[in-house]
Amino acid sequence: MALRVGYRQPQVGGQGFARTKKVFGNTITHQAADVVLNAQTAVLRVPRGFILTGLLGSIGDLDTGTTLTLSLGDAGSNNRFFSASTIGQAGGAVPALAATGLLYEFTDDTDILLTAAAAATAFPAAGATSTILMEGYMK
């Protein structure tokens, strides 16, 4: 299955002094293809040298049933930031950042991937949106 890029343009790179807080993020409108088994959507891109200190945002209601689980990661690890969360079943706040993501340093410009670890029962008729924000600093 092909990766769907859900951001419109590359995000801005490192600017400012080292350890100046940076926030990279995006709001995406989901499609039914985003919630089939193992579907991946690139929700945003972070630059090389970014060190992650926090994760926040919201996930929309992406499943009319109770089967969908979502993971957030990158090409190196699909669940580096959170794993198999049920948040997409009814929508709500992004889960806590996994220990594997805290102070993670990106060694290259990296797409952040939202993966459907378990498929949705059915996608809601109205398009749902999600917002993912990653806080950190530049090395």
N, C-alpha and C positions, 0 to 999 in steps of 0.2 A: 504494500500500500504506500502511495506517495505521501510525503510530508506536505501538509498545507501550511503555508506561511500566512499568518494572520496579522502581521504588522505591516504598515504601509511603506516605511522607509527605514534604513539603518538608524539606530539611535546615536545620539551624540557621543563622542569619545571622551577621553580623560581631559579635563580642563581644570585649572585652578591648582591650589597647593595640595601636596600630599596630605592625606587624612581629612580633607574637606569632604563633608557628607555629600554623597551623590544618591539620587533616586532615579532608577530606570523603571519604566513601566509602560503599560498599554491597556486599553480597553478593547476587547474583541467581541464581535457578534458571532455567536456560534452557528454552525450548520449541522444538519442531521448527520453528515459524514464524520463529524468530530467525535461522536459518541459510540461508534461501532468498535468492536474489539480490536485493541492495539492501534487505533487511530492516533496519530500524533499531529499536534498543531503547534507551530512555532508562535508563541504568544508575544515574545519580545526578544531583543538581542542586547547583551551586555558586552562592554569592550574588554580587551586584554588588559590585565592589571587591576581589574575591579575585585575588591575583597568584600564579600557579602557579610553583613551584620544583622540583617532583619528582612522579614518577608511579611507583607500584608496585602489586603485586598478582599475581593469578594468573588464568589462563583455563583452564577445564576442557576436556576432550576432547570437542569438538563435532562431529566428523566421523569416520565409520568409514573414510573414504577419504583422499585427498590433494588435494582441490580447494579446500577452504575457505580464504579469506583474510579477515582482519578489519581494519577501520580504526576508530580512536577519534577523535572530534572533537565538533563541535557543529553547530548549524544553519548557521553561517557557513562552515564548512569541515569536511567529513566526516572528514578525515585530519589535523587540526591536531596531534594528540598522537602517533599512530602510523599508518602507512599500509600496507595490504595485507600484513599479517603472517600467516605460516602457523602461528602459535602455537596456533590452535584445532584444528589437525589432530590433534594428540596431547596438547595441554595443556601448561602450564608457566608460567614467570614472564612477567609483562607485559614487552614489549619496551622498550628505552630510549626516553625522551621525545624526540620530534622537536624540532629546533631551533625550529620555528615555534610550539611550545608553551611553551618555556622563557621565564619571566618574562611570559607572556601575562596581560594584565589583562582580567577579565570586566567589561564595562560594564553588564551587566544580569544578573538571575538567569538562569542558563543550564543547560539540560539537557545532560548529557554523553551522546553517542550512540555506541553500538557498532553498526557497520554491516558487513553481510556483503558485502564487495566482490566476492567470487566465492562461489557457493553451495556448500554441503557436498554430498558424494556421498550420504551418508545420515546422519541424526542418530542417535546411539547410543540404544538402548532405554531406558537409565537416564538420568534427568535429571541433567545436568552443571551445576555451579555455577561462577561466576566472581566474583572480588573485585577491585574497582578502588578504589584509594586515591589521592587527589590531595593533595599537600602544598603549602603556601604560606603566605601571610600576607595580612592585610587592609590595604588602602591607607589 
